[in-house]
Amino acid sequence: MKRSDAEVMLDAVADRAIVKLDSTGMVVQWSAGAQALFDYSETEVVGRPLSMFHTDDDRAGGVAERELAATMAADEQRAH
């Protein structure tokens, strides 16, 4: 699949971690900056849930899901 110009530009930002998620919280894009900050390669992270970076207690408590829901709600408000 050919990457968009925006995806290529975002990946070029090396001093910031840019992570693109789908609507279920799965990582679909992992920038070079994210790799440098978290020390996980793109192949280790893409296709996995972002909750992999939460503690077991946070995962059990649904922290990742609440954060994703809050972000999606904020994005929806900005869209209107």
KASUL-V566131 format. One record per residue. RES is the residue in three letters. NEAR is the number of other C-alpha atoms within 12 Angstrom. D_LAST is the distance of its C-alpha to the last C-alpha in whole Angstrom. Layout:
res = <RES/RES>
near = <NEAR/NEAR>
d_last = <D_LAST/D_LAST>
This chain:
res = <MET/LYS/ARG/SER/ASP/ALA/GLU/VAL/MET/LEU/ASP/ALA/VAL/ALA/ASP/ARG/ALA/ILE/VAL/LYS/LEU/ASP/SER/THR/GLY/MET/VAL/VAL/GLN/TRP/SER/ALA/GLY/ALA/GLN/ALA/LEU/PHE/ASP/TYR/SER/GLU/THR/GLU/VAL/VAL/GLY/ARG/PRO/LEU/SER/MET/PHE/HIS/THR/ASP/ASP/ASP/ARG/ALA/GLY/GLY/VAL/ALA/GLU/ARG/GLU/LEU/ALA/ALA/THR/MET/ALA/ALA/ASP/GLU/GLN/ARG/ALA/HIS>
near = <4/7/12/11/10/15/20/17/15/23/26/19/20/18/15/18/23/28/30/27/23/19/19/21/29/23/27/24/33/37/34/27/24/28/26/19/17/20/17/20/17/25/16/19/27/24/21/23/26/29/27/24/20/17/14/13/13/16/18/14/14/16/21/25/23/18/21/24/18/16/19/19/15/13/13/11/10/9/8/7>
d_last = <31/30/28/25/26/23/25/28/27/25/28/30/29/32/31/28/27/24/24/21/21/20/18/22/22/25/25/25/26/28/29/32/31/30/33/35/33/34/37/36/36/33/35/36/32/30/30/30/28/27/28/32/31/31/34/36/35/31/31/33/31/28/26/25/23/21/20/19/17/16/15/13/11/10/9/7/5/5/4/0>
